Structures are given as structure tokens and as C-alpha cells.
Amino acid sequence: MIWAFGDSLTAGYGLPPADGFPVRLEQALRKSGIAATVRNGGIAGDTVAQGRARLAWGLRGLGKKPDLVIVELGANDMLRGLPPAAADKNLDLILAELKRRQIRVLVVGMKAAPNLGEEYRRGFESIFPRLARKYRDPLYPFFLDGVAADPRLIQADGRHPNARGVDIVVARILPAVQAALRT
């Protein structure tokens, strides 16, 4: 079992459940010969701190230890202009707890919006690779890779992928998920 633990991007905001990331990822894994179940642990609007606050009860709610947790948090911190140091601290604590529980993790990064400035961008975007290295977890650098800059793949809100966008996200992240399951 894989737990997709994140925010609205993981939750499939604005889409029917069948078009969301967890369902589409599960379908892609099964098509590739991996009989995985992907549970949706995304909550729209969650910051990294909010994800950290619900980590323990979320894991308990799964009923068993997952084979992999895909940690996709940080977009809401960035969109709210929250200090990168706070996201860093909370993501560090999430990864430490998953490591303590001996649960494999795929860290998923996020890019900062250009209007936040170069200093913010450097501080924010450096969180994900640094913590992935610290915990020796694999990193998928940018959840919305290939989708973020294409309005044909984004919902009218300008932030969330549409069903076609989710398919691209899944196709691009699939090799990283497969590799993380093998480690």
C-alpha cells in the first residue's frame, strides 16, 4: 500500500475522485505490473505544519504500515509566503518520524512562484533536495513538472492540474514511485 500524503495536489482538488492523483497512480502502477493500492492522504489547503499535525493519526487510519509514503507538501506554504524555515523544520520532522517508523518515503518537491523573489525561491526550493539527502530518501524534484506552465493542463483556478494534467504528473512520477518501491 502507498499513502499519497499531501495537499490539494494529492487530494485531486476540483476533480472527480476517479481523475485524481491517487486513483490514476494506482491504475498506472497496476498497468505496469505492480499490484499496489494507493490511499489518498491529501487535504486541500494543508501546509507542511498541518501535514505534520495529522501524520500520526493518518498513519493509524491506514490500518497497516504502508510500503511507501509519497510526501507532497509545501505548495500552500509557498503560496502564502510563509517562511521557508518553517516548512523546512516541519518537513524535517515528518521525514524523521517516517524514518523512525521504518517507512520508505518518496520526497516530492515544489517550485516557488517567481513573484516571491530569488531569495525566497532559493530558500524554499532547497528544502526538498537537502532533506531527501539527509534522510537518504529518493526525491522527485517537482510534482507539477510538465504541467505547471501549460494552461491547457491546469484548471480554471490556475493552480491545480485538470485530468489531462494529472495524467502527465502520473506518467512523469511513475518511474520514481516504482524505484522507491524497489529500494
Backbone bond lengths (Angstrom), bond angles and torsions (degrees), N, CA, C in turn:
res aa  C-N    CA-C-N  psi(-1)  N-CA   C-N-CA  omega(-1)  CA-C   N-CA-C  phi
1 M - - - 1.446 - - 1.527 109.47 -
2 I 1.318 115.09 138.54 1.456 123.32 177.66 1.523 107.43 -113.21
3 W 1.319 115.77 135.44 1.458 120.75 175.87 1.510 108.35 -109.21
4 A 1.324 117.25 114.93 1.461 123.05 176.33 1.523 106.53 -87.72
5 F 1.326 115.73 97.80 1.460 123.92 -171.57 1.521 109.03 -103.34
6 G 1.330 116.20 111.36 1.451 117.55 -176.81 1.505 114.02 -170.60
7 D 1.326 113.95 -144.58 1.458 122.45 -174.66 1.535 109.85 -114.32
8 S 1.315 117.29 -149.77 1.466 121.27 -176.60 1.521 112.97 -63.83
9 L 1.330 117.53 -27.44 1.461 120.02 178.33 1.522 110.52 -65.46
10 T 1.309 116.08 -39.47 1.462 121.42 176.47 1.526 110.50 -74.69
11 A 1.317 115.77 -39.22 1.464 120.85 -175.21 1.527 112.84 -68.10
12 G 1.332 117.05 -22.41 1.456 119.52 -177.32 1.517 112.68 84.33
13 Y 1.311 115.78 37.13 1.457 122.07 -178.70 1.530 111.49 -48.57
14 G 1.347 115.41 131.73 1.457 121.35 175.58 1.511 115.55 78.52
15 L 1.331 116.91 3.06 1.463 120.77 -177.41 1.528 110.79 -120.51
16 P 1.323 117.68 153.10 1.464 118.75 169.29 1.535 108.34 -62.50
17 P 1.326 118.53 148.23 1.467 120.10 -178.40 1.529 113.88 -50.13
18 A 1.316 117.87 -36.57 1.466 121.06 -177.92 1.527 112.51 -65.28
19 D 1.329 118.01 -19.54 1.462 121.54 -179.68 1.522 112.76 -100.30
20 G 1.323 117.54 -1.61 1.455 121.24 -177.36 1.515 113.26 -78.46
21 F 1.329 115.14 165.71 1.456 122.58 -177.12 1.530 113.60 -54.87
22 P 1.343 120.36 -49.19 1.469 118.50 -176.54 1.532 113.76 -60.28
23 V 1.316 116.76 -44.92 1.469 120.34 -178.83 1.529 110.51 -66.52
24 R 1.315 116.63 -44.77 1.469 120.11 -178.98 1.531 111.49 -66.97
25 L 1.329 116.98 -36.96 1.462 119.60 176.95 1.524 110.15 -66.10
26 E 1.308 117.62 -43.77 1.466 120.80 177.97 1.528 110.45 -58.70
27 Q 1.324 117.18 -44.63 1.465 120.51 178.90 1.522 111.25 -61.12
28 A 1.321 116.53 -43.07 1.473 120.38 -179.29 1.526 111.11 -66.37
29 L 1.315 117.25 -40.35 1.467 120.33 178.07 1.528 110.45 -63.39
30 R 1.306 116.74 -45.14 1.467 120.35 -179.80 1.527 111.15 -63.92
31 K 1.322 116.02 -39.39 1.468 119.96 177.70 1.526 111.05 -63.14
32 S 1.337 116.33 -29.73 1.463 120.77 179.58 1.528 112.68 -86.74
33 G 1.338 116.29 2.76 1.463 120.13 176.99 1.515 115.36 96.60
34 I 1.320 117.96 8.02 1.464 121.60 178.69 1.524 107.85 -106.35
35 A 1.320 116.38 112.98 1.464 121.49 -176.72 1.524 110.40 -81.33
36 A 1.313 115.62 65.78 1.468 120.97 -177.20 1.517 111.19 -97.55
37 T 1.320 114.09 151.38 1.455 122.22 169.54 1.515 106.31 -109.23
38 V 1.318 117.12 132.52 1.463 121.39 178.71 1.520 108.28 -113.24
39 R 1.315 115.49 117.74 1.467 121.50 179.32 1.520 109.14 -95.34
40 N 1.319 115.63 139.58 1.451 122.06 -178.20 1.524 110.06 -84.73
41 G 1.325 116.16 114.82 1.455 122.08 176.13 1.515 111.00 -117.47
42 G 1.324 116.17 29.84 1.459 120.16 179.82 1.511 111.33 -96.25
43 I 1.324 115.97 137.54 1.463 121.77 175.33 1.525 107.65 -128.98
44 A 1.324 115.08 119.86 1.460 120.77 -178.47 1.518 110.65 -57.96
45 G 1.318 115.07 134.57 1.453 121.28 176.91 1.515 115.10 90.58
46 D 1.323 117.64 -9.84 1.462 119.37 -176.68 1.526 112.61 -64.97
47 T 1.317 114.36 134.32 1.457 121.61 168.05 1.530 107.20 -89.53
48 V 1.316 116.56 176.23 1.460 119.58 177.14 1.526 109.82 -63.73
49 A 1.326 117.77 -38.65 1.467 120.73 178.43 1.528 111.28 -62.25
50 Q 1.317 117.51 -41.19 1.463 120.44 178.40 1.525 111.00 -67.47
51 G 1.326 116.64 -38.26 1.462 119.59 174.91 1.521 110.85 -61.12
52 R 1.322 115.73 -44.50 1.472 119.81 178.31 1.529 110.96 -59.27
53 A 1.327 117.11 -40.62 1.461 121.22 -178.35 1.526 112.37 -64.67
54 R 1.321 117.78 -27.62 1.469 119.58 -178.26 1.521 113.83 -105.44
55 L 1.304 117.96 4.94 1.466 121.23 -176.79 1.529 112.41 -58.85
56 A 1.317 118.17 -52.80 1.473 121.32 -174.62 1.528 111.54 -62.86
57 W 1.335 116.98 -47.28 1.469 117.27 -179.04 1.515 111.29 -70.75
58 G 1.312 117.45 -29.42 1.460 120.13 175.85 1.517 111.62 -65.11
59 L 1.319 116.49 -42.90 1.471 120.33 177.31 1.521 110.79 -64.69
60 R 1.332 117.08 -41.59 1.479 119.88 177.48 1.525 110.75 -60.71
61 G 1.321 116.40 -38.92 1.458 121.19 -177.95 1.515 113.91 -66.91
62 L 1.317 117.20 -17.55 1.463 120.03 178.92 1.522 111.69 -71.78
63 G 1.331 116.77 -25.08 1.460 120.23 179.22 1.510 114.45 86.98
64 K 1.325 117.59 -22.32 1.460 121.55 175.87 1.519 108.66 -154.14
65 K 1.311 114.52 162.69 1.464 120.40 -179.03 1.527 109.07 -67.87
66 P 1.324 117.62 127.49 1.467 119.30 179.04 1.525 111.27 -71.86
67 D 1.319 115.44 154.30 1.462 121.27 174.41 1.528 110.85 -74.44
68 L 1.320 115.91 -26.80 1.457 121.50 -177.93 1.522 108.81 -157.70
69 V 1.335 115.70 140.43 1.464 121.16 170.20 1.523 107.42 -115.52
70 I 1.312 115.41 123.49 1.465 121.73 173.44 1.523 105.49 -91.78
71 V 1.330 116.97 112.39 1.468 121.59 -177.38 1.526 108.36 -98.17
72 E 1.325 115.75 108.46 1.463 123.32 -177.82 1.529 107.09 -125.13
73 L 1.316 116.08 87.64 1.461 122.40 179.15 1.524 109.03 -138.54
74 G 1.304 116.52 155.97 1.456 121.49 175.66 1.516 114.24 128.17
75 A 1.325 117.46 -23.97 1.465 119.60 -177.80 1.520 112.14 -59.59
76 N 1.323 117.56 -40.82 1.466 119.83 -178.32 1.523 112.03 -72.74
77 D 1.317 117.39 -31.63 1.465 119.93 173.35 1.525 109.02 -59.73
78 M 1.332 115.18 -47.52 1.455 120.78 -178.61 1.527 111.06 -64.78
79 L 1.315 117.61 -46.75 1.463 120.58 -178.03 1.526 112.02 -62.35
80 R 1.327 117.01 -29.12 1.469 121.34 178.30 1.524 111.84 -89.88
81 G 1.328 117.20 -2.23 1.457 120.58 -179.68 1.517 113.28 67.94
82 L 1.335 116.81 25.41 1.465 120.32 179.42 1.528 109.58 -68.12
83 P 1.305 117.49 151.31 1.465 119.81 -178.15 1.531 112.00 -59.06
84 P 1.340 117.18 131.05 1.461 119.19 177.43 1.525 112.99 -56.11
85 A 1.324 117.79 -30.82 1.468 120.42 -179.43 1.528 111.50 -60.95
86 A 1.319 117.82 -34.85 1.472 120.67 179.34 1.531 110.31 -69.83
87 A 1.320 117.32 -43.69 1.468 120.19 177.01 1.518 110.09 -62.78
88 D 1.315 116.88 -41.69 1.459 122.25 178.85 1.531 110.64 -58.54
89 K 1.314 116.47 -50.25 1.475 121.42 -178.25 1.529 110.79 -59.68
90 N 1.327 116.67 -46.91 1.468 119.74 -176.58 1.520 112.43 -71.00
91 L 1.334 117.38 -37.69 1.464 119.27 176.55 1.528 110.01 -66.88
92 D 1.314 116.74 -37.55 1.466 121.05 175.94 1.533 109.83 -58.20
93 L 1.323 116.99 -44.73 1.467 120.62 -179.43 1.533 111.88 -67.49
94 I 1.328 117.50 -36.77 1.471 120.95 176.23 1.524 110.09 -62.44
95 L 1.328 116.22 -49.23 1.465 120.00 -178.14 1.521 111.56 -65.90
96 A 1.330 116.90 -36.07 1.468 120.21 177.06 1.523 111.08 -63.12
97 E 1.323 116.70 -41.57 1.465 120.21 -179.83 1.528 111.24 -67.59
98 L 1.311 117.38 -40.94 1.464 119.96 177.89 1.529 110.39 -65.61
99 K 1.317 117.20 -38.58 1.471 121.12 176.92 1.530 109.89 -64.38
100 R 1.341 116.54 -43.21 1.466 120.63 178.60 1.530 111.04 -58.90
101 R 1.308 116.17 -36.34 1.469 121.28 179.55 1.523 112.35 -84.12
102 Q 1.312 116.76 1.20 1.464 123.60 -179.86 1.536 111.81 57.23
103 I 1.315 114.40 48.35 1.464 121.94 177.96 1.527 107.77 -110.31
104 R 1.318 115.78 128.86 1.473 120.83 177.31 1.521 110.20 -66.99
105 V 1.328 114.72 146.28 1.463 121.34 -174.62 1.524 109.65 -134.01
106 L 1.321 115.36 143.12 1.455 122.77 164.63 1.524 105.44 -114.84
107 V 1.330 116.47 115.03 1.461 122.10 177.70 1.523 108.03 -83.24
108 V 1.328 115.82 128.66 1.459 121.11 -179.76 1.525 108.62 -113.39
109 G 1.316 115.69 123.15 1.452 121.09 -177.25 1.510 113.66 -87.44
110 M 1.314 113.85 170.93 1.462 122.94 179.24 1.516 107.54 -139.65
111 K 1.316 115.91 149.51 1.458 122.62 176.24 1.530 108.78 -98.85
112 A 1.316 115.64 150.87 1.459 121.09 177.55 1.525 110.20 -87.07
113 A 1.308 115.89 147.15 1.464 121.23 175.04 1.525 108.92 -65.70
114 P 1.333 117.83 139.92 1.465 120.44 -176.19 1.531 114.00 -61.86
115 N 1.330 118.00 -27.68 1.463 120.05 -177.58 1.533 113.25 -69.40
116 L 1.328 117.90 -7.52 1.466 120.54 179.73 1.522 112.63 -85.39
117 G 1.311 117.12 -9.04 1.457 120.88 176.06 1.512 113.12 94.43
118 E 1.328 113.58 160.59 1.463 120.93 -175.25 1.530 112.62 -66.75
119 E 1.314 117.65 -40.25 1.473 120.21 -178.86 1.539 110.24 -63.67
120 Y 1.326 116.01 -45.05 1.471 119.71 178.26 1.533 110.02 -62.57
121 R 1.334 115.89 -45.43 1.466 120.06 -179.12 1.520 110.76 -56.96
122 R 1.320 117.32 -49.48 1.473 120.40 -179.72 1.523 111.32 -59.97
123 G 1.330 116.58 -46.40 1.463 120.36 -179.15 1.510 112.54 -63.67
124 F 1.316 116.84 -43.00 1.461 120.95 -177.62 1.532 111.87 -71.96
125 E 1.310 116.48 -51.00 1.466 119.80 -174.35 1.529 113.31 -68.85
126 S 1.317 117.73 -20.73 1.468 120.26 179.06 1.524 113.08 -77.30
127 I 1.320 117.25 -15.73 1.470 121.48 -177.91 1.527 110.92 -58.54
128 F 1.304 116.73 -50.19 1.467 121.75 -169.46 1.528 113.02 -66.76
129 P 1.341 119.33 -50.79 1.468 117.51 178.71 1.529 113.10 -65.88
130 R 1.336 116.53 -35.97 1.468 118.86 -179.34 1.523 111.16 -64.25
131 L 1.330 117.00 -45.94 1.468 119.38 -178.83 1.531 111.79 -72.03
132 A 1.314 117.33 -33.90 1.475 119.15 175.42 1.526 109.48 -61.24
133 R 1.323 116.86 -42.97 1.479 120.00 177.04 1.525 110.79 -64.00
134 K 1.331 116.78 -44.98 1.471 120.97 -177.89 1.524 110.97 -56.08
135 Y 1.331 117.02 -43.46 1.469 120.93 -176.38 1.522 112.82 -96.87
136 R 1.328 116.08 3.02 1.465 122.18 -179.43 1.533 111.29 56.25
137 D 1.324 114.00 40.38 1.463 121.16 176.89 1.520 108.44 -101.19
138 P 1.322 117.68 146.81 1.458 118.79 174.97 1.532 110.41 -66.86
139 L 1.318 114.81 153.66 1.460 122.27 -178.31 1.515 109.94 -122.91
140 Y 1.317 115.93 131.32 1.452 121.86 165.39 1.527 104.53 -105.39
141 P 1.330 119.40 111.94 1.463 121.64 -164.31 1.530 117.38 -62.52
142 F 1.346 118.98 -33.99 1.465 119.25 -173.76 1.520 109.64 -151.30
143 F 1.322 116.34 112.62 1.460 121.72 -176.23 1.528 112.06 -55.61
144 L 1.315 117.84 -40.59 1.466 121.65 -175.09 1.517 113.26 -94.10
145 D 1.327 117.96 22.39 1.455 122.36 179.41 1.534 110.02 -55.20
146 G 1.322 115.75 128.07 1.459 120.91 179.01 1.510 114.42 82.81
147 V 1.327 116.85 -2.34 1.461 120.88 -175.52 1.531 111.48 -122.62
148 A 1.314 117.63 -40.65 1.469 122.78 -169.05 1.521 114.13 -54.03
149 A 1.302 118.69 -39.57 1.463 120.67 -174.04 1.532 113.55 -94.06
150 D 1.318 117.36 5.55 1.462 120.33 -175.72 1.526 110.34 -111.95
151 P 1.331 118.29 104.54 1.468 120.74 -177.03 1.532 113.72 -60.83
152 R 1.331 117.81 -19.84 1.466 120.09 177.86 1.523 111.58 -71.45
153 L 1.336 117.35 -15.77 1.466 122.50 -176.01 1.523 113.15 -109.94
154 I 1.327 116.03 4.38 1.462 122.03 -175.97 1.527 109.17 -118.13
155 Q 1.323 115.36 144.29 1.455 120.56 176.51 1.532 110.31 -67.31
156 A 1.318 115.91 170.07 1.475 121.72 -177.46 1.527 112.28 -59.35
157 D 1.321 118.45 -21.73 1.469 120.29 179.18 1.524 113.00 -72.32
158 G 1.339 117.19 -10.28 1.448 121.41 177.59 1.512 115.37 79.12
159 R 1.325 118.33 4.51 1.464 121.64 -175.31 1.519 114.65 -125.21
160 H 1.300 116.81 -38.17 1.464 120.88 -170.69 1.525 111.48 -102.64
161 P 1.325 116.97 139.70 1.468 118.61 -179.83 1.529 111.57 -67.79
162 N 1.328 115.23 145.47 1.462 119.92 170.87 1.537 107.42 -82.56
163 A 1.311 117.47 -174.98 1.473 120.44 -176.53 1.529 111.20 -60.02
164 R 1.314 118.16 -40.89 1.475 120.38 177.18 1.527 110.52 -64.18
165 G 1.323 116.01 -39.42 1.458 120.50 177.77 1.516 111.97 -63.35
166 V 1.338 116.59 -41.78 1.468 120.36 177.72 1.526 110.27 -60.98
167 D 1.314 116.78 -40.14 1.467 119.44 178.47 1.529 111.44 -60.52
168 I 1.322 117.07 -37.89 1.467 120.31 177.89 1.525 110.36 -69.71
169 V 1.328 116.67 -43.91 1.471 120.00 176.66 1.523 109.53 -55.07
170 V 1.322 116.53 -48.41 1.471 120.94 -178.13 1.525 110.95 -63.01
171 A 1.316 117.41 -45.51 1.471 120.02 -179.65 1.525 111.30 -60.07
172 R 1.325 116.69 -37.94 1.465 119.86 -177.56 1.521 112.71 -78.39
173 I 1.327 117.88 -35.35 1.467 120.16 -177.86 1.530 112.08 -84.50
174 L 1.320 117.31 -19.23 1.465 121.63 -175.18 1.529 113.53 -51.64
175 P 1.333 120.67 -48.95 1.471 118.84 179.40 1.535 113.19 -59.69
176 A 1.326 117.01 -35.53 1.469 119.99 178.79 1.526 110.84 -68.61
177 V 1.315 117.45 -38.20 1.467 121.55 178.56 1.533 108.77 -67.31
178 Q 1.314 117.15 -45.13 1.469 120.79 178.33 1.526 111.01 -58.90
179 A 1.328 116.88 -45.39 1.461 120.99 179.59 1.529 111.24 -64.30
180 A 1.333 117.37 -40.34 1.464 120.67 179.71 1.515 111.35 -65.09
181 L 1.314 117.13 -33.67 1.475 120.63 178.44 1.520 110.86 -70.08
182 R 1.321 117.35 -27.99 1.475 121.08 -178.15 1.526 113.32 -81.83
183 T 1.351 117.28 -20.45 1.464 118.88 -174.20 1.520 111.44 -75.42
